[in-house]
């Protein structure tokens, strides 16, 4: 099977490349920079150095592949709405069109659990039948939900479309390594409320296993939550994850009643003033990390016998800083 991975040098993409190569798959990947292209080439990936937003010929890119795994996205919780629209929604639409035109048989979209976030309420044991995000103030969740709808509506008898919705994905090179850990060391990361509420997570090895199962099983088109077997509370998990990489564990806690107006205030400042960088707090971060979020994986178990092969303890033991 020949597989094309977009976003092959991102956190999830890199791990997928390694895992699929070990299983003997023929892998093609996209990279924007020369350094990223060299990284993939050195690992035996058939690499195309390309800016996916600028090319008008996605058909040539997907031609000859049996499966397309679409990981490329803007994953931050802040940015111009046009960035989410162009990279998360319109690019997905164009790739789907190219894949159908070139008779690619399977399209796996790397969605996320955030697509079911809406009102500021706890979500426990969520199923795939929940309404998806309709609030455009949650820019990332809303854009991923819109893209996922495009993926699901493109399914046909000869074109299988799968949306995987992992919980908070973690492992070497994750958001803890890139953002949360360094912020914690600077004293700039804290908990919302006490942080001790149930929260689903997904070790990158478990997500890669889910992709492998979807590739080999006869799975009907649909969306599937993916998570670790254990259900920990957010503070317990993040503290252990920070310690695994040697980062400071924060003690600062911000009441939700204060976090919401503070996030709105900082967003307004960045929207209307010429301020550099990203705001220190945004409403989507409060919504994402400030409330319980647990997922049911019953649908994935029934569809392709999903089982998380790695425990949280095993995943933490594999962390390298």
PAKOL-732832 format. One record per residue (C-alpha): x negated, y, z negated. Coordinates in nm, 4 decimals, padded with zeros to 6 digits. Each point is the difference from the previous one (the first is absolute). Last residue first. Layout:
X, Y, Z
X, Y, Z
...
END
This chain:
X, Y, Z
-01.4205, 01.5377, -02.6754
00.0990, -00.3611, 00.0482
00.3413, -00.1479, -00.0790
00.0198, -00.3798, 00.0302
00.0750, -00.0525, -00.3701
00.2915, 00.2401, 00.0233
00.1510, -00.2143, 00.2745
-00.0425, -00.3157, -00.2048
00.1666, 00.1618, -00.3022
00.2864, 00.1274, 00.2172
00.0543, -00.3547, 00.1209
-00.0865, -00.1025, 00.3546
00.1934, -00.2429, 00.2224
00.3205, 00.2092, -00.0004
00.2617, -00.2339, 00.1454
00.2077, 00.0700, 00.3081
00.1929, -00.3020, 00.1259
00.0640, 00.1576, 00.3413
00.3636, 00.1101, -00.0001
00.1192, -00.1228, -00.3404
-00.3024, 00.1253, -00.1899
00.0061, 00.3291, 00.1890
00.3694, 00.0490, -00.0869
-00.0559, -00.0855, -00.3662
-00.2780, 00.2558, -00.0308
00.1920, 00.2228, -00.2431
-00.1616, 00.3318, -00.0744
-00.0723, 00.2163, -00.3031
-00.0193, 00.3775, -00.0214
00.0311, 00.1677, -00.3399
-00.0274, 00.3783, 00.0129
-00.2696, 00.2697, 00.0050
-00.2404, -00.1378, 00.2611
00.1857, 00.0452, 00.3291
00.2438, 00.2730, -00.1020
-00.2703, 00.2049, -00.1711
-00.2367, -00.0495, 00.2951
00.2796, 00.0982, 00.2390
00.0583, 00.3175, -00.1995
-00.3536, 00.1256, 00.0538
-00.2909, 00.0563, -00.2388
-00.3547, 00.1307, 00.0448
00.0950, 00.1740, 00.3260
-00.2119, -00.1105, 00.2966
-00.3028, 00.1809, 00.1376
-00.0253, 00.3747, 00.0427
00.2583, 00.2628, -00.0935
00.1231, 00.2560, 00.2525
00.3295, 00.0608, -00.1857
00.3547, -00.0950, 00.0981
00.0077, -00.3784, 00.0146
-00.2906, -00.0608, -00.2357
00.1548, 00.2187, -00.2686
00.3444, -00.1466, 00.0562
-00.1411, -00.3515, -00.0428
-00.1664, 00.1070, -00.3252
00.3274, 00.1304, -00.1433
00.1971, -00.3058, 00.1105
-00.2535, -00.2274, -00.1689
00.0104, 00.2041, -00.3203
00.3803, -00.0042, 00.0024
00.0006, -00.3827, 00.0278
-00.2896, -00.0738, -00.2366
00.1439, 00.1939, -00.2941
00.3159, -00.2067, -00.0527
-00.2019, -00.3044, 00.1009
-00.2190, 00.0541, -00.3047
-00.3723, 00.0140, 00.0923
-00.2375, -00.2455, -00.1675
-00.3764, 00.0435, -00.0357
-00.1763, -00.3091, -00.1376
-00.1839, -00.0826, 00.3192
-00.2094, -00.3149, 00.0486
-00.3443, 00.0984, 00.1287
-00.1314, -00.1882, 00.3007
-00.2287, -00.3042, -00.0183
00.1467, -00.1816, 00.2992
00.1758, -00.2692, -00.2042
00.0848, 00.2635, -00.2624
00.2127, 00.1907, 00.2512
00.1861, -00.3195, 00.0987
00.0609, -00.0956, -00.3634
00.1368, 00.3456, -00.0803
00.2067, -00.0059, 00.3195
00.1612, -00.3319, -00.0952
00.0837, 00.0783, -00.3617
00.1243, 00.3481, 00.0861
00.2241, -00.1290, 00.2771
00.1623, -00.2797, -00.1972
-00.0735, -00.3471, 00.1277
00.2043, -00.2317, 00.2230
-00.2135, -00.3009, 00.0921
00.0479, -00.1819, 00.3305
-00.1551, 00.2825, 00.2000
00.2218, 00.1708, 00.2560
00.1463, -00.0149, 00.3512
00.3423, 00.1362, 00.1020
00.1261, -00.1204, 00.3372
00.1664, 00.1714, 00.2974
00.1484, -00.1987, 00.2876
-00.0501, -00.1859, 00.3272
00.0202, -00.3771, -00.0298
-00.3051, -00.1859, -00.1235
-00.1335, -00.3079, 00.1774
-00.3061, -00.0302, -00.2221
-00.3635, 00.0455, 00.1036
-00.0280, 00.3767, 00.0327
00.2404, 00.0700, -00.2867
-00.2029, -00.2266, -00.2270
-00.3251, 00.1733, 00.0926
00.1565, 00.3412, -00.0677
00.1212, -00.1178, -00.3420
-00.3491, -00.1285, -00.0802
-00.1460, 00.3398, 00.0883
00.2468, 00.1608, -00.2425
-00.1056, -00.2419, -00.2748
-00.3673, 00.0780, 00.0589
00.0772, 00.3737, -00.0147
00.1429, -00.0347, -00.3508
00.3608, 00.1178, -00.0073
00.1543, 00.1858, -00.2941
00.3465, 00.0145, -00.1554
00.0701, 00.2423, -00.2831
00.1672, -00.0523, -00.3356
-00.0146, 00.3036, -00.2300
-00.2735, 00.1180, -00.2331
-00.1084, 00.3219, 00.1703
00.0573, 00.2018, -00.3182
00.1748, 00.2823, 00.1781
-00.1793, 00.0514, 00.3277
-00.3575, -00.1091, -00.0608
-00.3155, 00.1993, 00.0595
-00.2646, 00.0805, 00.2585
-00.2189, 00.3102, 00.0120
-00.2503, -00.0785, -00.2763
-00.2840, -00.0001, 00.2512
-00.0573, -00.3747, -00.0470
00.3739, -00.0527, 00.0475
-00.0125, 00.1899, 00.3293
-00.2869, -00.2211, 00.1196
00.2065, -00.3088, -00.0905
00.3271, 00.1221, 00.1511
-00.1324, 00.1055, 00.3400
-00.2053, -00.2374, 00.2151
-00.0794, -00.2832, -00.2404
00.3482, -00.0004, -00.1527
00.1531, 00.0493, 00.3453
-00.1597, -00.3270, 00.1117
-00.3561, -00.0694, 00.1187
-00.0291, -00.3363, -00.1762
00.3458, -00.1149, -00.1057
00.3473, 00.1485, -00.0382
00.3292, 00.0284, 00.1847
00.2862, 00.1600, -00.1957
00.2933, -00.2188, 00.1124
-00.0128, -00.1479, 00.3474
00.2830, 00.0509, 00.2481
-00.0723, -00.2175, 00.3038
00.2062, 00.0922, 00.3041
00.0328, -00.2763, 00.2590
00.1082, 00.0379, 00.3632
00.0420, -00.3026, 00.2247
00.0275, 00.0780, 00.3715
00.1401, -00.2719, 00.2273
00.3462, -00.0307, -00.1545
00.0000, 00.3703, -00.0843
-00.1274, 00.2337, -00.2695
-00.0379, 00.3696, 00.0819
00.2551, 00.1165, -00.2608
-00.2152, -00.1406, -00.2811
-00.3124, 00.1846, 00.1110
00.1842, 00.3288, 00.0484
00.1515, -00.0361, -00.3464
-00.3474, -00.0577, -00.1401
-00.1176, 00.3254, 00.1513
00.2798, 00.1896, -00.1729
-00.0803, -00.1691, -00.3316
-00.3703, 00.0778, 00.0362
00.0835, 00.3648, 00.0706
00.2339, 00.0234, -00.2992
-00.2460, -00.1625, -00.2394
-00.2838, 00.2296, 00.1095
00.1963, 00.3243, 00.0044
00.2036, -00.0462, -00.3159
00.1679, 00.3405, 00.0501
00.1562, -00.1647, 00.3071
00.2420, -00.1888, -00.2221
00.1620, -00.2882, 00.1916
-00.2133, -00.2823, -00.1413
00.1377, -00.3447, 00.0768
00.3222, -00.1410, -00.1410
-00.0521, -00.3262, -00.1945
00.0566, -00.3240, 00.1926
-00.3700, -00.0888, -00.0190
00.0324, -00.0791, -00.3686
-00.1216, 00.1991, -00.2990
-00.0637, -00.1840, -00.3275
00.0058, 00.3274, -00.1932
00.0227, 00.3515, 00.1360
00.0044, 00.2685, -00.2691
00.1632, 00.3313, 00.0952
-00.1244, 00.3167, 00.1678
00.2136, -00.0250, 00.3122
-00.1514, -00.1378, 00.3198
-00.2744, -00.2623, 00.0172
00.0813, -00.3066, 00.2125
-00.2745, 00.0642, 00.2591
-00.2518, 00.0218, -00.2840
-00.0484, -00.3790, 00.0105
-00.2219, 00.0431, 00.3041
-00.0056, -00.0582, 00.3779
-00.2786, -00.1742, 00.1874
00.1838, -00.0836, 00.3221
-00.0509, -00.3421, 00.1543
00.0938, -00.0153, 00.3698
00.0295, -00.3411, 00.1645
00.0306, -00.1219, 00.3588
-00.1844, 00.2676, 00.1939
00.1780, 00.0150, 00.3367
-00.1984, 00.2982, 00.1361
00.3049, 00.2282, 00.0255
00.1179, -00.1146, -00.3429
-00.3376, 00.0780, -00.1567
-00.0269, 00.3386, 00.1716
00.3441, 00.1045, -00.1232
-00.0767, -00.1174, -00.3526
-00.3309, 00.1860, 00.0090
00.1784, 00.3195, 00.1086
00.2553, -00.0228, -00.2817
-00.2683, -00.0696, -00.2598
-00.1969, 00.3010, 00.1250
00.3149, 00.2142, -00.0263
00.0756, -00.0949, -00.3600
-00.3141, -00.0196, -00.2136
-00.2500, 00.2029, 00.2002
00.2188, 00.2631, 00.1667
00.2748, 00.0489, -00.2568
-00.2268, -00.0380, -00.3021
-00.2471, 00.2498, 00.1443
00.2791, 00.2365, 00.1082
00.1269, 00.0123, -00.3579
-00.3308, 00.1575, -00.0967
-00.1811, -00.1861, -00.2789
00.0510, -00.1504, -00.3418
00.0641, -00.3498, -00.1330
-00.2867, -00.1494, 00.1990
00.0361, -00.3137, 00.2120
-00.0187, 00.1503, 00.3488
00.0353, -00.3161, 00.2020
-00.1832, -00.2707, 00.1958
00.0956, -00.3476, -00.1246
00.1840, -00.1373, 00.3036
-00.0660, -00.3707, 00.0464
00.0552, -00.0831, 00.3688
00.0413, -00.3622, 00.1025
-00.0552, -00.2068, 00.3147
-00.2413, 00.2431, 00.1609
-00.0743, 00.0256, 00.3733
00.0986, 00.3652, 00.0370
00.0204, 00.1954, -00.3264
-00.2590, 00.2640, 00.0858
00.0870, 00.0196, 00.3699
00.3614, 00.0680, -00.0957
-00.1054, 00.2739, -00.2423
-00.0945, 00.2245, 00.2885
00.0829, 00.3612, -00.0825
-00.2782, 00.0330, -00.2560
-00.0034, 00.2924, -00.2419
00.1797, -00.1388, -00.3039
-00.1831, -00.3319, 00.0117
-00.3379, 00.1701, -00.0142
-00.2195, -00.2711, 00.1490
-00.3099, -00.2113, -00.0471
00.1145, -00.3413, 00.1210
-00.1579, -00.2940, -00.1791
-00.0123, -00.3710, 00.0790
-00.0861, -00.1070, -00.3537
-00.3125, -00.2095, -00.0557
-00.0900, 00.1395, -00.3389
-00.2678, 00.2337, 00.1339
00.2538, 00.1357, 00.2466
00.2318, 00.0980, -00.2853
-00.2577, 00.2057, -00.1892
-00.1297, 00.1462, 00.3276
00.3492, 00.1259, 00.0825
00.0298, 00.1530, -00.3459
-00.3293, 00.1870, 00.0509
00.1072, 00.1161, 00.3459
00.3174, 00.1483, -00.1437
00.3677, -00.0629, 00.0778
00.0131, -00.3785, -00.0271
00.2369, -00.2528, 00.1538
-00.0173, -00.3752, -00.0393
-00.0039, -00.3238, 00.1945
-00.0087, -00.3340, -00.1796
-00.0222, -00.3564, 00.1291
00.1166, -00.2133, -00.2915
-00.2288, -00.2564, -00.1614
00.1323, 00.0045, -00.3552
-00.3097, 00.1848, -00.1199
00.0661, 00.2622, 00.2680
00.3509, 00.0438, -00.1401
-00.1222, 00.0660, -00.3527
-00.2752, 00.2422, 00.0976
00.2222, 00.2007, 00.2349
00.2820, 00.0041, -00.2535
-00.2324, 00.1370, -00.2687
-00.1177, 00.2765, 00.2300
00.3560, 00.0879, 00.1045
00.1313, 00.0291, -00.3549
-00.2587, 00.2588, -00.1031
-00.0250, 00.1695, 00.3383
-00.2454, -00.1145, 00.2671
00.2512, -00.2024, 00.2045
00.2504, 00.2848, 00.0187
00.1651, -00.1806, 00.2884
-00.0504, -00.3754, 00.0032
00.0282, -00.1943, 00.3274
00.0338, -00.3772, -00.0253
-00.0841, -00.2707, 00.2540
00.1301, -00.3442, -00.0970
END
